[in-house]
Structure formats: C-alpha cells, structure tokens
C-alpha cells in the first residue's frame, strides 16, 4: 500500500523534518543539526533520493542551517521553497554592498548582517540557479506523487508588509523591526483523506488566517500537528472564545509533535493544553528533566532564569499516512514517558 512518511528528527534548538513521498522522493522542511548528535548528517539522511523540494519555512537559522549542505552538495534538488519574498534579495545586497552604503543606512545594514542575514547569505549563495517557489496562502495546491500540499499561511499581504517595513528602516524611518516568524509557512499536507499540518514558527495571527484558508478549501481536520514555535505562548491563543491551532485538529486527538530546544520552551500552559488536546510526542522538551537551579547566578530580575538545553526525549519520531486513510506512529508519547519515569 502506498504511504506518505514523515520523519521528525531531534535537532537541538532547531527542527528537521523529512517527508518521503509515495514515489520514494523526499521533501525537506527545515533542517538543523543536533548538538547531541542524535541523528546522522543531513546528507546521509537524504542519501541519493530525489529531492522534490527544500523548504525554508521562515528566515531563522535554527530552521535552515542544515539546508545549506543539501543545496550545495545534493545533485537532485528540484525546487527551493521559501516565504522571504523580496526581502532575501534586499538582505543579499545589503551584505554584498554594505561597505559602500551611506552612513545613515550603514548602521542598520550592519545590524542585519550581524543577525540572521549572514545565514541567509550562505543559504542564497547555495541556491544559485535552482527554481524557487515563494509560499503564501494564494498559491495553488502543489501536487507531488499523489500528495496535495496546501499553503495555509502566511497571508501574501503579510509578506509584502514585512518587506516594506525593512525598506523603510533602511531609509531611516523609525519603524519597529518585524519578527521573521510572521513569514512562517504553514503547510497542510493531504493524503488518503488525512491531513498533516506543519506549523513552523507561525504566531497567533498566522493561525487565524490559516483557519480561514482551511475552511475555505473544505479540508479535513489534521491528524498530525507539528507544534508551532516550539510550544511558545505567542503561537497559541488560550483566551476563552479565541480560535487557535487546535481548531484545525481532529477531535479524536491529533498526534502532536514537539521540538523545544531550550528550557524556555514549551510554555507550561501550552504544554498542558498539548497534553490534553493531542497525543503528544516530544523530540525535546524544556519542561522535562530539568536539572539544577533555575537562577544559578541569583539575578535580581523578575522572571530571571538560566537558558539550558532542553531534555532530549527521543531522537526520531515517524508518522506514516496510508492511501486508505489509516496512519501509524512510531515514537514514545508523553504519558508513556511519565509512566516509565523517564523524565
């Protein structure tokens, strides 16, 4: 029976997801190495398989560092997917031309270069002439080997506003810098009548829009949810009456997959909701297995705590969706962990 397979790999403070299609080809949705070396090198994971796409869900290095070796060294990548719109070319020119910029702009450009722009420069120099696909919710569903991929977010207008804000900052207009998380792609991957939602780092507003797109296309409720933004509170509306990403999920409890790379994630209230409303499986979790004092330096500041690496729950979780609508999960869920006193 034909199957669609998702492999989620523990990746320190980042994420690595490999989607294997029924034709044997793969798609890579974000990639970051594991500090604990719990997974093989990315090129070994992909091997010689055809790569239908490499997808950077948003321009943060913890979601894209390990895409660079694939783009540079794998000879069978079909497309590069991203949400960056014109911001990528703007950043590229900022970096390559910054010594010649007029002084009012130079400070802003240098701040960009010292942050995630360096990562983007490495990434885009690796893309070269590869066909690109810009992702937003107006893009038509993408068909690969009998699998339909819906782009539930971001909203196209959000990407345009993001670029406009950066351009105004470069011109000296005092606009607040937007978060690249606002560009996060939300992918709905449909197969055999089932839906898996990969939420990258989408924030609350992004999920409001995703719910509208999901409803407009009459999509099934998700049986798999990649928990957005490492379980952060700014991705989940918990206020009474507010819609959130759980409204996309099956009422029979979807499988929740959590990457949480440091002791700040997940938020405790979000973690409790995830355990209640999904069958939660964690690759890493800052709420579990924490050792030592929370504030070892005794810093006199409200909310002060050390940021440690999270507890590594397991190196890999695999979910398979079958063409007949059934699915199976290979991994340990939170309740098993607690029952076995693993964490």
C-alpha positions, -999 to 999 in steps of 0.1 A, spaced: 0 0 0 13 34 -9 24 56 20 34 91 29 61 92 56 71 120 80 104 117 99 109 143 126 145 144 140 158 159 173 177 190 162 189 208 193 172 243 193 160 238 157 139 215 136 144 189 109 115 173 90 119 149 61 88 139 41 91 108 20 65 107 -8 49 75 -23 73 77 -53 103 74 -30 114 111 -34 116 134 -4 109 169 7 129 186 34 110 211 56 136 230 76 168 214 89 192 220 118 219 197 132 216 181 166 241 193 192 236 159 209 245 141 176 213 121 179 208 119 142 231 112 112 244 140 90 217 155 67 233 143 35 234 108 49 197 111 59 187 121 24 211 98 6 208 96 -32 170 100 -32 154 126 -54 146 158 -35 113 172 -47 119 204 -27 139 220 0 117 243 21 129 271 45 97 279 63 110 313 75 143 331 76 157 319 110 189 299 112 175 273 136 152 262 108 177 263 79 214 258 88 213 222 75 195 231 43 228 246 31 247 213 26 218 198 7 216 228 -16 254 228 -22 261 191 -25 230 171 -34 226 169 -72 189 161 -74 170 190 -58 140 200 -79 129 233 -62 137 256 -33 106 268 -14 106 299 9 84 327 22 110 355 20 96 374 -9 118 403 -19 134 406 15 160 379 5 174 400 -24 173 431 -2 194 414 25 217 399 -1 225 433 -15 228 448 20 256 423 28 274 423 -5 273 461 -9 274 473 27 309 489 27 296 514 1 264 523 19 259 559 30 265 563 68 228 568 78 220 534 64 252 516 73 243 510 110 210 494 101 226 472 74 254 461 98 228 451 124 211 430 98 244 414 88 252 405 124 220 386 128 201 362 106 212 379 74 246 361 74 227 328 74 206 340 45 236 350 25 251 315 29 218 299 20 211 320 -11 246 317 -24 239 279 -23 206 281 -41 222 296 -73 200 289 -103 177 264 -86 140 271 -94 123 289 -65 87 288 -52 75 316 -29 49 303 -5 18 322 6 -18 313 10 -28 324 -25 -5 298 -41 -25 269 -57 -21 235 -40 10 217 -51 7 180 -63 36 156 -57 32 119 -63 -5 118 -54 0 141 -24 -15 175 -22 3 203 -4 -18 233 7 -2 266 18 -23 277 47 -1 307 55 14 332 55 -10 357 40 5 373 9 -1 408 23 18 400 54 49 392 34 46 425 15 42 445 47 73 427 61 94 439 31 80 474 32 89 478 69 125 467 63 129 491 34 115 520 55 140 512 82 168 512 57 156 547 46 158 559 82 121 558 90 116 546 127 96 515 122 97 486 146 115 456 131 90 428 124 96 393 135 106 368 108 82 344 125 54 364 108 66 349 75 63 313 87 49 289 62 20 267 74 19 236 52 -12 213 51 -1 180 35 -31 159 24 -30 122 16 -55 94 17 -82 117 31 -59 127 60 -42 160 67 -8 167 84 -2 204 94 34 216 97 32 248 116 69 261 116 70 291 139 36 307 130 22 331 156 -14 336 167 -23 359 138 -10 334 113 -32 307 127 -63 329 125 -56 332 87 -48 295 83 -81 286 98 -99 308 72 -80 292 44 -86 257 58 -123 263 60 -125 279 25 -110 248 9 -131 224 29 -100 204 41 -102 176 66 -91 182 102 -55 174 109 -44 140 123 -8 153 127 3 187 140 39 199 142 35 222 172 44 258 161 71 279 176 85 252 199 53 254 221 56 291 228 28 311 242 28 336 214 16 310 189 -14 297 209 -44 319 218 -57 305 251 -83 332 258 -119 319 260 -137 321 227 -105 326 207 -97 303 178 -63 286 177 -44 258 160 -63 231 179 -93 241 159 -75 226 128 -71 193 145 -91 161 147 -115 159 177 -101 124 183 -68 140 194 -43 146 167 -7 134 170 13 164 183 50 166 175 70 190 197 105 204 191 115 225 221 152 232 221 158 251 254 145 254 289 122 283 279 101 260 257 74 249 258 54 274 278 39 254 307 3 264 299 8 255 263 24 222 273 -6 213 295 -30 221 266 -10 200 242 -11 170 266 -48 174 269 -58 180 233 -32 160 214 -14 127 217 18 145 224 52 132 213 83 153 222 117 152 205 129 177 231 112 195 259 124 222 283 97 213 308 111 178 313 142 165 330 155 200 341 185 198 364 200 224 387 187 258 400 166 279 377 185 310 386 220 299 395 235 334 394 207 348 417 200 376 392 175 401 408 152 405 378 116 394 376 114 361 357 152 356 356 163 320 348 191 303 330 185 291 295 197 255 293 194 229 266 162 210 268 158 174 278 161 151 247 131 129 248 139 108 217 160 111 186 133 105 160 95 102 155 80 87 124 44 91 112 30 72 81 -2 81 63 -16 53 41 -36 58 9 -66 41 26 -68 68 52 -51 49 80 -19 60 98 6 48 124 31 65 147 65 52 158 76 71 189 71 74 227 43 98 238 44 119 269 21 97 290 44 67 284 74 88 294 57 98 327 45 62 334 80 49 329 96 77 350 118 85 320 115 122 327 
